């Protein structure tokens, strides 16, 4: 995998070359920057031919990484239904992992998507009292087969919930964002300050520290 960390604060537009898409494909999907936030929206519900889910990907491949980002940053009541950070994605097969804030069920979820129609919740926990008036800062860490999601009320703020699970199905891929809607309502979701950063393998850190210590000893 390549290790080109990326970030996008959407200030004044896109800082990354995002690729967007939806399932099913929708001619009414909108993917724009509004008020320095990424907005994925569809004027038509899935039952009327609109998108049931929409995604944005940045074409840098990671294996071990930490993703962060704020979902629903403006506390928009139009938010429907789930907002996620996705990682280790494969555009061809539609497979990925995701850390999801579910505004309908008030939950923090890690799920695995094996193809466009096969999804499995791996672990979930309540986000008590969550409403669409709330923004959530998400942190999604993937280190080997260890997957951990944490939800905060703001960057550096109070932790609302954490979930963790072991799953080794996918080891590397693309990262980005995902919105999924109820089929009878138009899709809508917003994101801000999305980042993806490489995490070195624990063994690599040990070797690096050992090398630094050896170099320091030589200099003495």
N, C-alpha and C positions, 0 to 999 in steps of 0.2 A: 504493500500500500504506500501511497505517497503521504507525506506528512506536512502538508501546507495548511497550517491553522488558518481559519477564516472567521470573520465577524461582519455583521451588518447592523448599523444603527438606523438605517433608512433616513438619515437626516438629509433632506434635499433630494431624495431618490434612492435608487439601488446602488450599493457599493460592490455587490457581487453579481456575477452573471448567472442569475437564477434560471432554472427551467421549471415551468409550471405545467400541470396537467390535472385531469379530473377523471373520476369514475362514477357513472359512465361519462364519456366525452360529452361536453356541453358547449354549445355555441354561445351561451349567455354568461359564461364564467368571466369574472373580472378579477385581475391580479394587479393591483396598483398600490402606490404609496400615497397615503392620505394623512396629513398632519404628522409627518415623519414616522408613520407606522405602516407596516405591511398589512394590506387588507385583501383577503380572499373572499369573494362574494359571488352569489348567483341570484339573479332576479327571479328565477323559476325554481320551484321545488323539484325534487327528483321525480315525483309522481307525474309531473307535467313536462318532463324532458330535461330538467336541469341536473346539476351535479349533486350526487349524494356525498361525495368526498372530493376534496381538492388538496393538492400538495405542491410544495416548492422544494427543489433540490439544488444544492451547490455541488458541482462536479469535482470534488476532492474526495479521495477514498481514504478511509481510516479503519483501523482495527480497534485499538484501545483509544477511547476518547472521552472527554467530558463536554456535553452540550449544556448551554444555559440560554435562557430567554424569558421574556415576560409575555404571557398570554393574556389576551383581553386587556391591554394596558389602559384603555380608556373607560373600562367598566361599561361596555356598550350592551344595552338590553337586547339588541338584535342577535347577539352571540347564540349560535345554534350548531351543534349540541356539545361537541367535544373539540378541544384544541390540544395538539400534541407536538412534541419534538420527536423526530424520527431519526434513526441511525442504522448503520450497516444495511442500507437499502440497495436493492438491485432493481433498476428501472425495467429491465426486460421481464423478470419473473413477477415483479410486484411484491417481493419479499422485503421485510424490514422488522426492526423492533421499534417500539414507540413508548414514550412516557406521556400519559394522557391525563388532562384535567377534564373530567366529565361533569359538565354543569347541570345535566339533567338528573343524574344519579348521585351527585355530590360525592365524587370519589376521585382518588388518585390511583391510576392503573398503569402497570407495565403490561403491554400485550405484544404478541408476535403475529405478524401478518405473513402467511405463507404464499398467498396469491391474492388477486383482487377479490375473491369471494370466500377465503378461508382465514379467519381470525381467531386467535386464542388468547384469552386473558390469562396471564401468568401469575399475577398477584395484584391485589387491590386493597384499599383501605379508605375509610370515610374521610371526607373533607366537610366536617360538620358546619352547617349554616351557609355553605357556599351559594352565592347567587351570581347572576350575570352582572351585578354591580361591582363584583370583585375582580381585580387583576391578581394574577398569581405568577410569581417568579419560579420557574422550573429549573432544576439541575438534574441532568441525566448522565450517569457515569457508567461506562461499559469497559470493564477490565477483564480480559479473558472471558470466562463464562459467568462472571459476576456482574449483574445488572442492578443498578440502584437508582431510584428516583426520589428526589426531595422537593417538596413544595414549601414556598415561603410567601409571606404577605408582601414582601418587597425585597429587592436585592440587599443582602446584608441584614434583613429583617428577621422576624420571628418565624421559626419553622412550624409549619402547619401539619405536616405529615411526612413520613418516609416509608418506602417499600423497597424490598430487595428480593431477588430471586436468582437461582442458578439456571442457565440455559445455554447450551453450546451449539445450537442449530446454525447460527450465522456468525462468522468470525470477522468480516470486514465488509465495507460498502460505503455508500453515500449517506449524507446527512442533510436534514432540512426540517420542514414544518408540514403539518397536516391538519386539516379541518374536516370534520364529518358532521352531517346534519340529520335531523329527522326527515323522513322521506316526504312528509306533507308540509314542510316549511322550507323557505329559501335558506341556502347555506350562507353563513356569515361568520368570519373570525378574523381577529387581528393579532399581530405580534410586534414586538420591539426588542432591540438589542440582542439579536440571536448570534451565538458564537459556537464554534466547534474547535476544541483544543486537544492536541495529542497528549496521551498519558503514556509515558515509557513503561515497559515491562518492569516489574520489581527487580528481576535479575539484572536488567540493564542499569538500573539506579545503583545497585550494589557495585557493579563493575566500574561505573563512573566514579563513585566515591572512593573505591579502592585505588583507581588510577590517580585521582587527585591527591590522595594521601601519599602514594608512592612518589609522585612528583614533588610534593612538599618535603618529604624526607630526603630526596636527592638534593634539593636546593639547600637544606640545612647542612 
